[in-house]
Amino acid sequence: MNEYVEYIFNFMLSKWYYTSVFFFLFFSILYFLGTFVTEKVIHLKLKKSRIRQIVFAKKPGQTNQEIKNSLLSIFVFSIQAILFQYLFSIGVFKIGFDNPWNCLWEIPILFLWNELHFYCMHWLLHRRWFFKNVHKVHHWSKEPTSYSIFSFHWIEAFLLGTVIFFPLFIHAFQVYSLLSLPIMSLVINLLGHCNHEVPIARANSSFRKYIFRHSMHHKWSTGNFGFMLNIFDRIFKTQVSDNKN
């Protein structure tokens, strides 16, 4: 199995255009499959449980615009993949295929790195120039939806797409660990933007309220810069007040 996976990856990374096409198809499949499943689950849950919508501010044509923006972001990811392929081809980036058990510690490390990277990039995107000229594309969706997860300006897509590069300068991660990063990020992103939750009597800083926190971030366009965890919002005091619902 590992030999087969290694062969596929070596082939995919053998030419820049193979890599670019693979990344575009990979993220497109993740995006459309993820949004389809999320929307279906929300539709079913609304009929059968106490799930509730958090923010009501959807704009006419919002879904179509979010899909267009997301396809542009996926295209940016596929262009970034050319640099990924180049660094791999000259031996700067290395990928492991020989020890899947390393995934047990590599995946948690990548999860925590993803949280830190997102917080830093998100904080940067809320500085005046970046928000006015770049991040406003994402915040055009006052009501977040599953389709808005990649609805970015191309600069924002590029900044967020750098998440995979920094760890590979330090360590040869196993291929399954690397594949887990975009999948893990997509699932967290879909949950964070689905704009539906089961109401619970917890403070907004509670781990289980992260969907609510991100909906509030879209509503107020301030604070709650974290991805799934709010540890960095707590440390740097960037939480949205519990009273600001």
MOGIVEN-V793306 format. One record per backbone hydrogen bond with DSSP energy under -0.5 kcal/mol. NH is the residue of the N-H (numbers start at 1). CO is the residue of the C=O. Records with the same first field share a line. If there is no record, write none. Layout:
NH: CO + CO
This chain:
5: 1
6: 2
7: 3
8: 4
9: 5
10: 6
11: 7
12: 8
13: 9
14: 11
19: 15
20: 16
21: 17
22: 18
23: 19
24: 20
25: 21
26: 22
27: 23
28: 24
29: 25
30: 26
31: 27
32: 28
33: 29
34: 30
35: 31
36: 32
37: 33
38: 34
39: 35
40: 36
41: 37
42: 38
43: 39
44: 40
45: 41
46: 42
47: 43 + 44
48: 44
49: 45
52: 197
54: 195
57: 55
62: 59
65: 61
66: 62
67: 63
68: 64
69: 65
70: 66
71: 67
72: 68
73: 69
74: 70
75: 71
76: 72
77: 73
78: 74
79: 75
80: 76
81: 77
82: 79
83: 79 + 80
84: 80
85: 81
86: 82
87: 83
88: 84
89: 85
90: 86
91: 88
92: 87
93: 87
96: 173
102: 99
103: 100
104: 101
105: 102
106: 102
107: 103
109: 105
110: 106
111: 107
112: 108
113: 109
114: 110
115: 111
116: 112
117: 113
118: 114
119: 115
120: 116
121: 117
122: 118
123: 119
124: 120
125: 121
126: 122 + 123
127: 124
131: 127
132: 128
133: 129
134: 130
135: 130
136: 131
137: 134
138: 135
139: 135
140: 136 + 137
141: 138
142: 140
144: 142
148: 145
149: 146
151: 148
152: 150
157: 153
158: 154
159: 155
160: 156
161: 157
162: 158 + 159
163: 160
164: 161
165: 162
166: 162
167: 163
168: 164 + 165
169: 165 + 166
170: 166 + 167
171: 167
173: 171
175: 96
178: 174
179: 175
180: 176
181: 177 + 178
182: 178
183: 179
184: 180
185: 181
186: 182
187: 183
188: 184
189: 185
190: 186
191: 187
192: 188
193: 189
194: 190 + 191
197: 52
199: 50 + 197
202: 200
206: 203
209: 206
210: 207
213: 209
214: 210
215: 211
216: 212
217: 213
218: 214
219: 215
220: 216
221: 217
224: 238
234: 230
235: 231
236: 232
237: 234
238: 233
239: 233
244: 241
245: 243
